[in-house]
């Protein structure tokens, strides 16, 4: 059977019509956003701090409980590291194991909100002071180890799923 050029062009054109990346989970590229990690974490967690992400740990002293153990609804504070000169914030959505959590975060991938992204504790003392984060474009755990201050706990338990749905509807 001989296939003509018009058929080849149609097949190649349709090959780009596959499914879009999922919005949640380990293969997600997330939904588009103009939010940075700070206003997103503040809205999802209810923790009313301002300033760059790296300042949150010290700003929380005396106002919020700080911990080296994850809790659902807590904000994971990553320090400034390499090109991440403003630090980063992510909100814990699930505790998978003692050294694995999932988070929702904005702007880990520029201009995106990701849900259900795995984060692993790789610290020598199992205290969440050093983490590796899933990187959706490679569908693998990122190779960079990021220093973390710890977790800032909200004053009241949060329904993260409800808050995420509210933000997604905006």
C-alpha positions in Angstrom: 0.0 0.0 0.0 1.3 3.4 -1.0 0.7 6.4 1.3 0.7 9.8 -0.4 2.1 13.0 1.0 -1.3 14.4 2.0 -1.8 11.4 4.3 1.7 11.8 5.8 0.9 15.5 6.5 -2.4 14.6 8.2 -0.8 11.9 10.3 2.0 14.2 11.4 -0.4 17.0 12.1 -2.6 14.8 14.3 0.4 13.4 16.2 0.6 16.7 18.1 -3.0 16.3 19.3 -2.2 13.9 22.1 -3.4 14.5 25.6 -2.2 17.4 27.6 0.0 16.9 30.6 -1.9 16.0 33.8 -2.5 18.8 36.3 -1.8 16.7 39.4 0.7 14.0 40.5 4.2 13.2 39.6 3.9 13.8 35.8 2.0 17.1 36.2 3.2 20.4 34.7 0.4 22.1 36.6 -2.1 24.9 35.7 -0.9 28.3 34.6 -0.7 31.1 37.1 0.7 34.5 37.7 1.1 33.8 41.4 4.5 33.3 43.0 5.0 30.8 45.7 4.5 33.3 48.5 0.9 34.5 47.9 -0.1 31.0 46.9 1.3 29.4 50.1 -0.3 32.2 52.2 -3.7 31.6 50.5 -3.6 27.8 50.8 -2.2 27.5 54.3 -3.8 30.5 56.0 -0.4 31.6 57.3 -0.4 35.3 57.2 3.3 36.1 56.6 4.7 38.4 53.9 8.1 38.9 52.3 10.3 36.7 50.3 10.1 33.0 50.9 13.4 32.7 52.6 12.3 35.2 55.3 9.3 33.3 56.4 11.1 31.0 58.9 12.4 33.9 60.9 9.1 35.9 60.5 7.2 32.9 61.9 9.1 32.9 65.2 6.8 33.7 68.0 3.7 33.9 65.7 3.4 30.3 64.4 4.7 26.9 65.5 7.8 25.9 63.6 8.7 22.2 63.2 11.1 19.8 61.6 8.3 17.3 61.1 5.8 17.7 58.2 2.1 18.2 58.8 -0.8 18.5 56.3 -1.4 22.2 55.7 2.1 23.2 56.9 4.4 25.4 54.8 7.8 23.9 53.8 10.3 26.7 53.8 13.3 26.3 51.4 16.3 28.5 51.9 18.0 30.5 49.2 20.1 28.2 47.2 21.9 28.6 43.9 19.7 30.5 41.4 16.8 30.3 43.8 17.7 33.6 45.5 14.3 34.3 47.0 13.8 30.8 48.6 10.7 28.8 48.0 7.5 27.8 49.8 5.3 24.7 49.3 2.2 23.5 51.2 2.1 19.9 52.5 -0.9 18.0 51.1 -0.1 14.4 52.2 2.4 12.6 54.3 3.3 9.5 52.3 6.1 8.1 54.6 8.5 9.4 57.2 10.7 10.8 54.5 8.2 11.5 51.7 5.5 14.1 51.4 3.5 15.6 48.6 3.0 19.3 48.2 1.1 21.9 46.3 3.2 24.8 45.1 3.3 27.8 42.7 6.2 28.7 40.5 8.5 25.7 41.0 8.0 25.4 37.3 7.8 29.1 36.2 4.2 30.2 35.9 2.7 27.0 37.1 0.8 25.6 40.1 1.5 21.9 40.8 -0.4 19.6 43.0 0.7 16.3 44.4 4.4 16.8 43.8 6.6 14.5 45.8 9.3 15.9 48.1 11.8 13.7 49.8 13.9 14.3 53.0 17.5 13.5 52.2 19.0 15.0 55.3 21.5 12.8 57.2 19.6 13.2 60.5 16.1 12.6 59.0 15.1 16.2 60.1 13.9 17.6 56.8 16.8 20.2 56.6 17.7 18.9 53.1 15.2 17.9 50.4 14.9 16.8 46.8 11.9 17.7 44.8 10.2 15.9 41.9 10.8 17.6 38.6 7.8 17.0 36.2 9.6 17.8 32.9 12.0 14.9 33.5 9.5 12.7 35.2 12.1 12.0 37.9 13.3 13.2 41.2 15.4 16.3 40.8 19.1 15.9 41.4 19.6 19.1 43.4 19.5 18.9 47.2 17.8 22.0 48.6 18.5 23.2 52.2 15.2 23.7 54.1 14.5 25.5 57.4 11.5 23.3 58.2 7.8 23.6 58.4 5.6 26.4 59.6 2.3 25.0 61.0 -1.0 26.8 60.5 -2.9 27.9 63.6 -5.8 25.7 62.6 -6.0 22.5 60.6 -6.5 23.2 56.9 -8.6 21.5 54.4 -6.0 21.7 51.6 -8.2 20.0 49.0 -11.0 22.6 49.5 -8.5 25.5 49.4 -6.9 24.2 46.3 -10.3 23.9 44.6 -11.1 27.5 45.6 -7.9 28.8 44.2 -8.2 26.8 40.9 -11.7 28.3 40.4 -10.3 31.8 40.4 
